[in-house]
């Protein structure tokens, strides 16, 4: 985390406590396509279920690339825990990645909204998945993924005394974190996962 981000986040007393108590949530350095597949697998699953399915699918495929996903049979992928729909989504993403360049370098000049628009053209990639891509693959600094249940629950626990907050109220809380809402989100995840 850079000094500017730390300085801004420490202005929020709740966030300052998180900075002192946690390391930010981080992940393995996945390839662009692997990370998109992880987001597809994670859709509408609990963290534990998603991790179990991801591990079985990645073990089955070995190298997770558009070619290995397209070569894999539907039955094998279903046996690893993917639904029929998610098999279709991963294969759609594989075909899209074969046609277009979605690397960090290729999307560097695109705005966040443009990236979301490009990615959501792939059937099976919704706004939440595109925002995970912005955050984890493109490493954009100011992403607030309110489509993520853990982020919403974490904000509610920390800023709403566990009570429900509207998304507008959550956006208002997160205004104090601009332009480093991605960094703050990683600390929200770290706190949420520590419970």
N, C-alpha and C positions, 0 to 999 in steps of 0.2 A: 504494500500500500504506500502510495506517495504521501509526502508531508501535507500537501494541500487537502487530500482526502481525509487524512487523520484529523487535521485541524477543523475541517467543516463538521465531520461526524462527532467530534468531541463537544461541539456546541449543543448537542442533544444529550441531556444527562443519561437517558436510558441507553442510547447508543454508546456513550462513553463507558458505561459499565460493561457492555458487551465486549468492547474492544479490550478491556482489562481482563475479562474472564475467559475469552475464547480465542482460539486461532480461527481465521475465517474458513468457512466451508470450502473445500477444494476437491478436485477430481484428478484422476489419471489424465495424462495428456493424450486424449483420444484423437483419432483422425476426424476430419469434418464429417465423413459419412458415418463412422462409428458413433459419433455423438448424436447425430440425427436419429440413428437407429435406437439408441438408448432412450431418447425422448419419445419415440413412437412406442417403444415397449412400456415406458413409464405411464403413458396415457391411462388415466382412470384406474390405476392400481396403487395399492399401498406401497410404501417404500420397501418393505420386506418382500412382498410378492414380486414387485418389479425387479428387485435385485436377483431373486432366485431365477426368474425367467431369463433375465439378461445373461446370467452366468451359464445357464443351460444352452441358450442360443449361441453365445459366443464360443462355448466349448465345442458345440456341434460344428460351427463354421470354421474354427481355427482363425484364419484371417477374415475379418469382416470387411468385405469390399463389395462394390456393386456386382462384380463378377461372381463371387462366392454366393451371394444372396440369390442372384438370378439362377445359378446352377442348382441350388438346393431345392429339393422336392417339398411340396406343400405339406405332405404327411410328416416328413422329418421335422419341419419347423413347428407344426402343430403339436407333435409329440414333445417338443422342447418347451411347450407352454404358450406359444403364440395362438391367438384366436385367428380364425380364417381372415377376418378383416385386417388384423395387424400384419399377417403374411402379405396380403395384397398391398398394404401401405408401404411395407419395407421394399417390396419389389417395385412399386411405383417410384419410390425414392431412388432406388438403384438405377432405373431407366433414366430418370431425370439427371442423376449425377453423371451418367455416361454421356448425356447430350450437352450438359452445361457445366460451367465452372462455378462452383459455390465455395471456393476456398476463401480464406481470409484476405488474401491478396486481391483476388478477383472482385470481391465485394467491398473493398476498402473505400471506394469513392461513393458507394451507395448510402443513402440515409437509412436510418432504422426503419422507417415506414416503407421505403423501397425494398429493403431486404425482406420484410414481412410479406409484402405483396408478391415478390418473386417466389418465396418459399411456399406460400399458401396456394400457389398455382398447382403444387404437387398434391394430388388427392391423398388425403391422410395426414397432411401437415396443416394443422390449424394455427391459430394465433399463439396459443400457449407454447406449442412446439417451436414455432418461429422465434419466440422471445427467448426460449432456452438456448437456441442457436446463437442469437445475438449476444447473450450473456456468456455462454461457455465457449463457443467456437470463435466468434468474432471479438470477444472480450470488450464489448462496448461498455463504457463506464456508467451510463445513466439509464439502465433498464430496471423497471419496476414490474415484475411479472405477477400481477394480481390474479392471473388465471391459475396460479399455483396455490393449492390448498394449504400447504405448509407455510407459505409466506403469509397468507391471510390469517391463519390460526396463530402464527407467531406474533404478528402485529397486534392481534386482538389480545393475546396474553400479556404482551409487554405494554401496550398503550391503552387498552380498553378494560383492564382488570379482568380479562377473560370473557367479558361481554361482547356481544356482536357489534361490529362496526360496519358501516356501509363502505363500498369501495371508494366513494368520494371522501369519506372520513379518513380512509387509509391513505389516499393520495395526499390529503392535507397533512397528515403526519409526515409523509415522505418528502414533502416540499423542503424540509430542513436539511435533507441529505443531498439535494441537488448540488452539483452535477455528478454525484457519486452514488446514485441509488443502487447500482449493481454491487458495489462494495458493501453497502449497508445490508442488502439482501443476503449476501453470503454470511453475515453475522446473525441475521434473523434465522437462517437455516441452522447455523451452528448451535444457537440457543434452543431451537425447536427440537433438534435431534439429541440434545443433551438430556432432555426430560425423560 
